[in-house]
Amino acid sequence: MIFGRIKPLDAILATAEKKSLVRTLGPVQLTLLGVGAIIGTGIFVLTAAAAQKAGPGMMWSFVIAGAVCAFAALCYSEIASMVPVSGSAYTYTYAVVGELLAWMVGWALILEYAVAASAVSVGWSGYFMGLLKSVTGLQLPQALSAGPVWTMNGFLPHADFTHGIINIPAIVVALAVTALLVIGTTESARVNAVLVAIKVTALTVFIALTLPVLDTGNFSPFAPNGWFGPAGTSGMGVVGAAASIFFAYVGFDAVSTAAEETKNPQRNVPIGLIGSLMICTIFYLLVAAGAIGAIGAQPVLGPDGSVVAPGSQGFVAACATAAHASDLVCSNEALAHVLRSINWTVVGNALGLAANLALPSVILMMMFGQTRIFFVMARDGLLPEKLASIHPRFKTPHVVTIVTGIFVAIGAALLPVGQLADISNSGTLFAFFMVSIAVLVLRVKDPTRVRPFRTPIVWVIAPTAALGCIGLFFNLPVDAQLVLPVWGGVGLVLYFLYGYRKSHVGRGLIETHEQDAGIPPQPVPPMPGAHTPGGQDA
């Protein structure tokens, strides 16, 4: 029975030891890894989309999304400390509720990592085009710097190419990061640390310049679209904005994918998870307050006076008018736009440059996380072993990296950042929901197992996290909600065509590994910062 295919925790740990990764990352590096993965398009770009949905009420949106993530982080911390191996929510689900749901979680994580990389690529494109125009006066035609606007025509998507055809800068940055990952990432932890410093410095400067000019009048009306949006809309209001802005936090679980490469993971993984989340939450609230207080964050209305969703045809038309062209909600580079609007043009350009330098590191971590998930699924036999093959010269998983990079570039070329973020959130919320359930199931099934980190009041925290994930999912736009079951259906077809038959657990190989089964051993690519011969520890 497929629901009986559970890979015991001891077998997972044994597998990891047979084909393990080098443990070199400490708590500071993990926290930096988390901050580097979290701070990105969510705060630099999606601030505008959140303002269009909730107005100044997006302050509560950050709190709601952060609270759900905090509860999920506590659940992640317990299981990650017990199962310090690669694979994140996929591995945890495999150990607790079985192979079928583990496959579904791993398949949903593609929405989290790959689609999120596309979203960050589009966010980078917006800052690049804004900086280019501000500094040189040059700009690409709109048709070549933005994708089409997508709407649902019944159950089929419809593209409107009036305002854009293809986002070329987003394609370029996605493929450039792909090339970097293929060539090698031995030194990327050091680079990541520098880029994290740049991002944190940029946000600190933004806060320092905007809070002194804060106008409390800009906070009224506080929630112009209410908590759940006007009747007949989906994904709007304060909670709808929280469902979208959830994207600004999701990088924290990239820390758990590095568990297999962490020194003393029982202690350091929880520190990295919770520490990076707390740092980013404080920054987000201060940045949101500064942006709202400096120039306001009221949503624009459609030509007929109706509430319009960010990225929709009505929204694009409203932002094209002179009356709204300078509004925060219409900006593709929200934070730089705020600074320019309060006469800090040079600093605004510098912040745009910082975003241009720093956002590719988020794309790198998202794509790296995606290849790690594929690697572990291939290690379990659910995906072809070829996907985990290593380049003979660069020693990186080039096949899966190139495939991932191509799909990331396609998504970035043809979809707006808001829709990409919502689609990514649908997969992420499903994965977080499964982890929240898994921690409870494991408490019942294996209560005596050593838990170096125990989720406090778990029977309150875990159900709250699960319910929070469900609540946010159903406050996403309808088209984003529909992506998950459709994507899941495709995944089920692939599982029964391949993974069900090739699964190592299904074939009774749970106590062995690919090398024991006669499959040629593959060298394992290092995590950013891992020590390799001739390289250096980060």
ZITA-V792182 format. One record per residue. N is the residue number from 1. RES is the residue in three letters. D_LAST is the distance of its C-alpha to the last C-alpha in Angstrom with 2 decimals. Layout:
# ZITA-V792182
((N	RES	D_LAST) (N	RES	D_LAST))
This chain:
# ZITA-V792182
((1	MET	45.07) (2	ILE	41.93) (3	PHE	41.50) (4	GLY	41.52) (5	ARG	38.51) (6	ILE	35.99) (7	LYS	33.12) (8	PRO	33.06) (9	LEU	29.94) (10	ASP	30.26) (11	ALA	30.42) (12	ILE	27.33) (13	LEU	25.37) (14	ALA	27.01) (15	THR	26.15) (16	ALA	22.47) (17	GLU	22.63) (18	LYS	24.46) (19	LYS	22.01) (20	SER	18.91) (21	LEU	15.24) (22	VAL	12.66) (23	ARG	11.82) (24	THR	8.27) (25	LEU	7.94) (26	GLY	9.69) (27	PRO	12.25) (28	VAL	10.70) (29	GLN	7.89) (30	LEU	10.96) (31	THR	13.18) (32	LEU	11.27) (33	LEU	11.23) (34	GLY	14.91) (35	VAL	15.80) (36	GLY	14.36) (37	ALA	16.46) (38	ILE	19.41) (39	ILE	20.06) (40	GLY	21.52) (41	THR	24.95) (42	GLY	26.26) (43	ILE	26.55) (44	PHE	26.62) (45	VAL	29.33) (46	LEU	30.85) (47	THR	32.10) (48	ALA	35.04) (49	ALA	35.80) (50	ALA	35.70) (51	ALA	38.09) (52	GLN	40.46) (53	LYS	40.62) (54	ALA	40.83) (55	GLY	41.38) (56	PRO	40.25) (57	GLY	40.25) (58	MET	36.77) (59	MET	35.72) (60	TRP	36.99) (61	SER	35.34) (62	PHE	31.87) (63	VAL	32.97) (64	ILE	34.39) (65	ALA	31.44) (66	GLY	29.02) (67	ALA	31.30) (68	VAL	31.42) (69	CYS	27.65) (70	ALA	27.45) (71	PHE	29.93) (72	ALA	28.21) (73	ALA	24.86) (74	LEU	26.68) (75	CYS	28.01) (76	TYR	24.67) (77	SER	23.25) (78	GLU	26.07) (79	ILE	25.89) (80	ALA	22.10) (81	SER	22.19) (82	MET	25.07) (83	VAL	23.74) (84	PRO	19.98) (85	VAL	19.87) (86	SER	19.14) (87	GLY	21.98) (88	SER	22.18) (89	ALA	25.82) (90	TYR	27.08) (91	THR	26.21) (92	TYR	27.54) (93	THR	30.73) (94	TYR	31.26) (95	ALA	31.21) (96	VAL	33.64) (97	VAL	36.03) (98	GLY	35.94) (99	GLU	35.16) (100	LEU	37.16) (101	LEU	35.60) (102	ALA	32.12) (103	TRP	32.81) (104	MET	34.02) (105	VAL	30.90) (106	GLY	28.66) (107	TRP	31.01) (108	ALA	30.88) (109	LEU	27.07) (110	ILE	27.58) (111	LEU	29.29) (112	GLU	26.38) (113	TYR	23.52) (114	ALA	25.37) (115	VAL	27.95) (116	ALA	25.48) (117	ALA	23.61) (118	SER	27.09) (119	ALA	27.74) (120	VAL	24.66) (121	SER	25.69) (122	VAL	29.11) (123	GLY	27.79) (124	TRP	25.87) (125	SER	29.15) (126	GLY	31.09) (127	TYR	28.96) (128	PHE	28.95) (129	MET	32.73) (130	GLY	33.31) (131	LEU	31.34) (132	LEU	33.10) (133	LYS	36.46) (134	SER	35.95) (135	VAL	34.78) (136	THR	36.84) (137	GLY	39.49) (138	LEU	38.72) (139	GLN	38.15) (140	LEU	38.37) (141	PRO	41.40) (142	GLN	40.93) (143	ALA	41.74) (144	LEU	38.64) (145	SER	36.14) (146	ALA	36.96) (147	GLY	37.82) (148	PRO	41.13) (149	VAL	42.15) (150	TRP	42.57) (151	THR	45.23) (152	MET	46.67) (153	ASN	50.13) (154	GLY	51.17) (155	PHE	48.57) (156	LEU	47.55) (157	PRO	45.11) (158	HIS	46.68) (159	ALA	44.97) (160	ASP	46.34) (161	PHE	45.29) (162	THR	47.18) (163	HIS	44.18) (164	GLY	41.62) (165	ILE	41.28) (166	ILE	37.71) (167	ASN	34.45) (168	ILE	33.37) (169	PRO	30.37) (170	ALA	28.92) (171	ILE	29.47) (172	VAL	27.77) (173	VAL	24.49) (174	ALA	24.46) (175	LEU	25.08) (176	ALA	22.58) (177	VAL	19.73) (178	THR	21.29) (179	ALA	21.25) (180	LEU	17.54) (181	LEU	16.89) (182	VAL	19.41) (183	ILE	18.05) (184	GLY	14.51) (185	THR	11.27) (186	THR	8.75) (187	GLU	7.21) (188	SER	8.29) (189	ALA	5.60) (190	ARG	5.41) (191	VAL	9.10) (192	ASN	9.62) (193	ALA	8.80) (194	VAL	11.29) (195	LEU	13.67) (196	VAL	13.79) (197	ALA	14.80) (198	ILE	17.36) (199	LYS	18.80) (200	VAL	19.17) (201	THR	20.72) (202	ALA	23.04) (203	LEU	24.24) (204	THR	24.77) (205	VAL	26.87) (206	PHE	28.77) (207	ILE	29.65) (208	ALA	30.72) (209	LEU	33.01) (210	THR	34.55) (211	LEU	35.33) (212	PRO	37.75) (213	VAL	39.83) (214	LEU	39.87) (215	ASP	43.32) (216	THR	44.24) (217	GLY	46.84) (218	ASN	44.16) (219	PHE	43.48) (220	SER	47.00) (221	PRO	47.81) (222	PHE	44.74) (223	ALA	44.88) (224	PRO	47.14) (225	ASN	46.53) (226	GLY	46.79) (227	TRP	44.51) (228	PHE	45.02) (229	GLY	46.35) (230	PRO	49.99) (231	ALA	52.01) (232	GLY	51.55) (233	THR	47.92) (234	SER	44.79) (235	GLY	41.30) (236	MET	42.56) (237	GLY	42.82) (238	VAL	40.37) (239	VAL	39.49) (240	GLY	39.30) (241	ALA	36.83) (242	ALA	34.81) (243	ALA	34.76) (244	SER	33.38) (245	ILE	30.99) (246	PHE	29.56) (247	PHE	27.45) (248	ALA	25.65) (249	TYR	24.21) (250	VAL	23.62) (251	GLY	19.92) (252	PHE	19.40) (253	ASP	20.17) (254	ALA	17.20) (255	VAL	15.45) (256	SER	18.00) (257	THR	17.32) (258	ALA	13.90) (259	ALA	15.89) (260	GLU	16.05) (261	GLU	12.32) (262	THR	12.25) (263	LYS	12.96) (264	ASN	16.42) (265	PRO	16.90) (266	GLN	20.38) (267	ARG	19.21) (268	ASN	15.84) (269	VAL	16.91) (270	PRO	19.93) (271	ILE	18.07) (272	GLY	15.70) (273	LEU	18.79) (274	ILE	21.24) (275	GLY	19.14) (276	SER	17.96) (277	LEU	21.59) (278	MET	23.17) (279	ILE	21.22) (280	CYS	22.10) (281	THR	25.69) (282	ILE	26.40) (283	PHE	25.20) (284	TYR	27.24) (285	LEU	30.40) (286	LEU	30.26) (287	VAL	29.63) (288	ALA	32.45) (289	ALA	34.77) (290	GLY	34.12) (291	ALA	34.78) (292	ILE	37.92) (293	GLY	39.24) (294	ALA	38.82) (295	ILE	40.58) (296	GLY	41.49) (297	ALA	40.44) (298	GLN	43.75) (299	PRO	43.92) (300	VAL	46.16) (301	LEU	49.11) (302	GLY	50.38) (303	PRO	53.45) (304	ASP	55.69) (305	GLY	54.14) (306	SER	52.30) (307	VAL	48.80) (308	VAL	46.42) (309	ALA	42.99) (310	PRO	40.13) (311	GLY	40.07) (312	SER	43.66) (313	GLN	46.45) (314	GLY	48.07) (315	PHE	44.89) (316	VAL	44.33) (317	ALA	47.99) (318	ALA	47.84) (319	CYS	44.78) (320	ALA	46.57) (321	THR	49.27) (322	ALA	49.31) (323	ALA	49.66) (324	HIS	46.25) (325	ALA	44.20) (326	SER	42.47) (327	ASP	41.91) (328	LEU	38.44) (329	VAL	38.97) (330	CYS	39.68) (331	SER	36.56) (332	ASN	33.83) (333	GLU	31.51) (334	ALA	32.57) (335	LEU	30.60) (336	ALA	31.08) (337	HIS	34.71) (338	VAL	35.21) (339	LEU	34.11) (340	ARG	36.33) (341	SER	39.16) (342	ILE	39.12) (343	ASN	39.22) (344	TRP	35.60) (345	THR	35.53) (346	VAL	33.09) (347	VAL	30.61) (348	GLY	31.22) (349	ASN	30.44) (350	ALA	27.21) (351	LEU	26.27) (352	GLY	27.22) (353	LEU	24.97) (354	ALA	22.04) (355	ALA	22.86) (356	ASN	23.11) (357	LEU	19.65) (358	ALA	17.98) (359	LEU	19.99) (360	PRO	18.78) (361	SER	15.33) (362	VAL	17.52) (363	ILE	19.42) (364	LEU	16.39) (365	MET	15.37) (366	MET	19.07) (367	MET	19.68) (368	PHE	16.71) (369	GLY	18.18) (370	GLN	21.53) (371	THR	20.67) (372	ARG	19.26) (373	ILE	22.62) (374	PHE	24.55) (375	PHE	22.76) (376	VAL	23.75) (377	MET	27.22) (378	ALA	27.75) (379	ARG	26.69) (380	ASP	29.50) (381	GLY	31.94) (382	LEU	32.52) (383	LEU	31.31) (384	PRO	31.94) (385	GLU	29.67) (386	LYS	29.60) (387	LEU	27.31) (388	ALA	24.51) (389	SER	25.23) (390	ILE	22.47) (391	HIS	22.84) (392	PRO	23.85) (393	ARG	21.97) (394	PHE	18.92) (395	LYS	18.39) (396	THR	18.13) (397	PRO	20.82) (398	HIS	22.66) (399	VAL	25.94) (400	VAL	24.91) (401	THR	22.50) (402	ILE	25.41) (403	VAL	27.87) (404	THR	25.74) (405	GLY	25.21) (406	ILE	28.97) (407	PHE	29.92) (408	VAL	27.47) (409	ALA	29.04) (410	ILE	32.53) (411	GLY	32.01) (412	ALA	30.61) (413	ALA	33.54) (414	LEU	36.28) (415	LEU	35.47) (416	PRO	35.04) (417	VAL	32.00) (418	GLY	34.06) (419	GLN	35.38) (420	LEU	32.03) (421	ALA	30.57) (422	ASP	33.61) (423	ILE	33.43) (424	SER	29.78) (425	ASN	30.76) (426	SER	33.53) (427	GLY	31.22) (428	THR	28.69) (429	LEU	31.53) (430	PHE	32.89) (431	ALA	29.65) (432	PHE	29.29) (433	PHE	32.98) (434	MET	32.58) (435	VAL	29.79) (436	SER	32.08) (437	ILE	34.92) (438	ALA	32.91) (439	VAL	32.00) (440	LEU	35.74) (441	VAL	36.87) (442	LEU	34.56) (443	ARG	35.92) (444	VAL	39.37) (445	LYS	38.78) (446	ASP	36.53) (447	PRO	37.10) (448	THR	36.49) (449	ARG	32.98) (450	VAL	30.43) (451	ARG	28.63) (452	PRO	25.80) (453	PHE	25.81) (454	ARG	29.23) (455	THR	29.98) (456	PRO	32.51) (457	ILE	36.03) (458	VAL	34.82) (459	TRP	38.31) (460	VAL	38.10) (461	ILE	34.43) (462	ALA	34.17) (463	PRO	37.56) (464	THR	36.80) (465	ALA	33.56) (466	ALA	35.54) (467	LEU	38.41) (468	GLY	36.16) (469	CYS	34.61) (470	ILE	38.17) (471	GLY	39.42) (472	LEU	36.78) (473	PHE	37.28) (474	PHE	41.00) (475	ASN	40.45) (476	LEU	38.60) (477	PRO	40.88) (478	VAL	43.12) (479	ASP	41.73) (480	ALA	38.19) (481	GLN	39.71) (482	LEU	41.53) (483	VAL	38.44) (484	LEU	37.16) (485	PRO	40.36) (486	VAL	40.86) (487	TRP	37.33) (488	GLY	37.74) (489	GLY	41.02) (490	VAL	39.47) (491	GLY	36.85) (492	LEU	39.64) (493	VAL	41.49) (494	LEU	38.52) (495	TYR	37.92) (496	PHE	41.53) (497	LEU	41.73) (498	TYR	38.72) (499	GLY	36.50) (500	TYR	39.47) (501	ARG	40.69) (502	LYS	37.43) (503	SER	35.69) (504	HIS	34.68) (505	VAL	35.90) (506	GLY	39.13) (507	ARG	39.60) (508	GLY	39.13) (509	LEU	35.83) (510	ILE	34.01) (511	GLU	33.65) (512	THR	32.44) (513	HIS	29.92) (514	GLU	30.14) (515	GLN	29.85) (516	ASP	32.72) (517	ALA	34.76) (518	GLY	34.89) (519	ILE	32.34) (520	PRO	30.33) (521	PRO	26.79) (522	GLN	23.99) (523	PRO	20.47) (524	VAL	17.99) (525	PRO	15.51) (526	PRO	11.87) (527	MET	10.55) (528	PRO	8.07) (529	GLY	4.60) (530	ALA	7.04) (531	HIS	7.67) (532	THR	10.75) (533	PRO	13.35) (534	GLY	12.94) (535	GLY	9.33) (536	GLN	6.26) (537	ASP	3.77) (538	ALA	0.00))
